[in-house]
Amino acid sequence: MSDQNEVPQGDVCYTFEAAIEMATKMEDEGFRAYLGALKIVKDKAAREIFKEAALDELEHKHQLEKALIDGEMKGGGSLQQPVPTMNLDYVLAKREVRPEMDAREALAYAIHLEKGSIEFYQRMSRGCEGAPMAKIFQQMLADETRHLQSLEDLYECHFMAEN
């Protein structure tokens, strides 16, 4: 979701605070992308997709900011493993947001943004392996993969040929 210049390019670990700040900024950029789309798109179903995705980004940002205050990420538990996804981002075109965008294009747009978040958290998890904040990035990665999976499931249910 973040501009490529802002995302760490290698497997690098930062201080706890710097790493959380980077993740918070990335989540805020995702929120802003969805908010911007909400201001443009007219289709009711597409707007609902963007609204739910924006709320998800806000929740992630809140979790990260709380981790800054607490010095650790709370919650998680047994669901901290990433879930498999269909990798629909490879077959779906990411188009610019425009007023006439429909639900199908909105889902494709959201799938691409979520894939960017997953790649960010994968790099941060690898770079911080063994460090205390690795758990935070693994939890965020698991959350992002679950969100991507739900978007892909929705796309498959409504728009793939066999359905």
C-alpha positions as a printed NumPy array, in Angstrom:
array([[  0.   ,   0.   ,   0.   ],
       [  2.954,   2.166,   0.463],
       [  5.034,   3.85 ,  -2.172],
       [  7.935,   1.551,  -3.092],
       [ 10.416,   4.203,  -1.918],
       [  8.928,   3.996,   1.581],
       [  8.953,   0.211,   1.932],
       [ 12.134,  -1.504,   3.09 ],
       [ 13.706,  -3.192,   0.083],
       [ 15.669,  -5.901,   1.87 ],
       [ 15.287,  -8.014,   4.945],
       [ 16.241,  -5.315,   7.433],
       [ 15.2  ,  -4.948,  11.05 ],
       [ 14.709,  -1.556,  12.632],
       [ 14.293,  -0.498,  16.222],
       [ 10.915,  -1.401,  17.68 ],
       [  9.686,   2.173,  17.449],
       [ 10.98 ,   2.772,  13.904],
       [  9.505,  -0.505,  12.657],
       [  6.098,   0.228,  14.195],
       [  6.154,   3.782,  12.83 ],
       [  6.867,   2.432,   9.323],
       [  4.01 ,  -0.054,   9.607],
       [  1.661,   2.621,  10.973],
       [  2.512,   4.878,   8.042],
       [  1.916,   2.046,   5.574],
       [ -1.495,   1.288,   7.136],
       [ -2.404,   4.988,   7.059],
       [ -1.49 ,   5.176,   3.368],
       [ -3.805,   2.224,   2.738],
       [ -6.579,   3.923,   4.684],
       [ -6.053,   7.135,   2.67 ],
       [ -6.172,   5.179,  -0.615],
       [ -9.495,   3.613,   0.344],
       [-10.853,   6.919,   1.665],
       [ -9.873,   8.603,  -1.595],
       [-11.631,   5.849,  -3.541],
       [-14.766,   6.325,  -1.43 ],
       [-14.844,   9.989,  -2.435],
       [-14.726,   9.113,  -6.138],
       [-16.619,   5.861,  -6.718],
       [-20.399,   5.971,  -7.211],
       [-21.315,   2.25 ,  -7.319],
       [-22.898,   1.177,  -4.011],
       [-21.225,  -2.273,  -3.894],
       [-17.807,  -0.819,  -4.762],
       [-18.225,   1.808,  -2.058],
       [-19.052,  -0.885,   0.502],
       [-15.888,  -2.803,  -0.428],
       [-13.782,   0.333,   0.032],
       [-15.55 ,   1.248,   3.275],
       [-14.877,  -2.17 ,   4.848],
       [-11.267,  -2.127,   3.654],
       [-10.735,   1.385,   5.072],
       [-12.115,   0.286,   8.437],
       [ -9.759,  -2.712,   8.4  ],
       [ -6.794,  -0.398,   7.795],
       [ -7.908,   1.831,  10.673],
       [ -8.054,  -1.194,  12.98 ],
       [ -4.532,  -2.229,  11.997],
       [ -3.252,   1.298,  12.515],
       [ -4.902,   1.395,  15.948],
       [ -3.297,  -1.955,  16.899],
       [  0.12 ,  -0.66 ,  15.859],
       [ -0.254,   2.633,  17.713],
       [ -1.346,   0.725,  20.805],
       [  1.775,  -1.433,  20.461],
       [  3.869,   1.761,  20.538],
       [  2.235,   2.72 ,  23.827],
       [  2.366,  -0.77 ,  25.361],
       [  5.768,  -1.707,  23.974],
       [  4.265,  -4.919,  22.593],
       [  1.371,  -6.233,  20.51 ],
       [ -1.531,  -7.641,  22.511],
       [ -3.886, -10.367,  21.391],
       [ -3.19 , -12.735,  18.566],
       [ -2.932, -16.188,  20.   ],
       [ -3.47 , -19.21 ,  17.821],
       [ -4.445, -17.361,  14.639],
       [ -1.039, -15.837,  13.989],
       [ -0.2  , -18.018,  10.993],
       [ -0.725, -16.581,   7.506],
       [ -3.453, -18.282,   5.502],
       [ -3.051, -19.384,   1.885],
       [ -4.376, -17.055,  -0.781],
       [ -5.145, -17.532,  -4.468],
       [ -2.705, -14.828,  -5.636],
       [ -5.406, -13.237,  -7.784],
       [ -3.294, -10.082,  -7.951],
       [ -1.307, -11.823, -10.711],
       [ -4.351, -12.183, -12.967],
       [ -6.38 ,  -9.1  , -12.062],
       [ -5.565,  -5.727, -13.518],
       [ -5.203,  -2.875, -11.042],
       [ -6.991,   0.095, -12.526],
       [ -7.068,   3.686, -11.415],
       [-10.013,   4.608,  -9.238],
       [-12.726,   6.335, -11.239],
       [-16.379,   7.242, -10.6  ],
       [-17.795,   4.384, -12.708],
       [-15.681,   1.682, -11.044],
       [-17.84 ,  -1.356, -10.212],
       [-17.571,  -3.979,  -7.464],
       [-15.404,  -6.273,  -9.594],
       [-12.826,  -3.549, -10.228],
       [-13.039,  -2.395,  -6.596],
       [-12.22 ,  -5.9  ,  -5.402],
       [ -9.288,  -6.116,  -7.812],
       [ -8.018,  -2.753,  -6.559],
       [ -8.347,  -3.84 ,  -2.912],
       [ -6.658,  -7.187,  -3.636],
       [ -3.647,  -5.356,  -5.064],
       [ -3.43 ,  -2.996,  -2.082],
       [ -3.66 ,  -5.87 ,   0.393],
       [ -0.975,  -7.797,  -1.497],
       [  1.314,  -4.78 ,  -1.038],
       [  0.675,  -4.896,   2.716],
       [  1.449,  -8.606,   2.807],
       [  4.754,  -8.06 ,   1.016],
       [  5.638,  -5.284,   3.491],
       [  4.943,  -7.476,   6.532],
       [  6.781, -10.442,   4.975],
       [  9.912,  -8.312,   4.549],
       [  9.613,  -6.903,   8.06 ],
       [  9.063, -10.381,   9.573],
       [ 12.089, -11.823,   7.789],
       [ 14.25 ,  -8.841,   8.676],
       [ 13.28 ,  -8.959,  12.352],
       [ 13.374, -12.732,  12.759],
       [ 14.375, -13.5  ,  16.335],
       [ 13.791,  -9.902,  17.491],
       [ 10.925,  -9.061,  19.875],
       [  8.971,  -7.145,  17.208],
       [  8.965, -10.069,  14.772],
       [  5.831, -11.348,  16.537],
       [  4.025,  -8.096,  15.754],
       [  4.826,  -8.34 ,  12.059],
       [  3.862, -12.012,  11.961],
       [  0.511, -11.148,  13.553],
       [ -0.07 ,  -8.281,  11.11 ],
       [  0.952, -10.552,   8.219],
       [ -1.568, -13.171,   9.356],
       [ -4.286, -10.505,   9.617],
       [ -3.487,  -9.18 ,   6.146],
       [ -3.534, -12.66 ,   4.589],
       [ -6.931, -13.347,   6.168],
       [ -8.237, -10.064,   4.785],
       [ -6.811, -10.837,   1.334],
       [ -8.319, -14.316,   1.472],
       [-11.776, -12.879,   2.236],
       [-11.464, -10.409,  -0.673],
       [-10.378, -13.204,  -3.01 ],
       [-13.216, -15.438,  -1.801],
       [-15.691, -12.648,  -2.475],
       [-14.219, -12.146,  -5.95 ],
       [-14.34 , -15.875,  -6.669],
       [-17.918, -16.188,  -5.424],
       [-19.249, -13.349,  -7.575],
       [-17.003, -13.029, -10.611],
       [-15.139, -16.208, -11.512],
       [-16.478, -18.156, -14.492],
       [-17.313, -21.464, -12.774],
       [-19.634, -19.674, -10.353]])
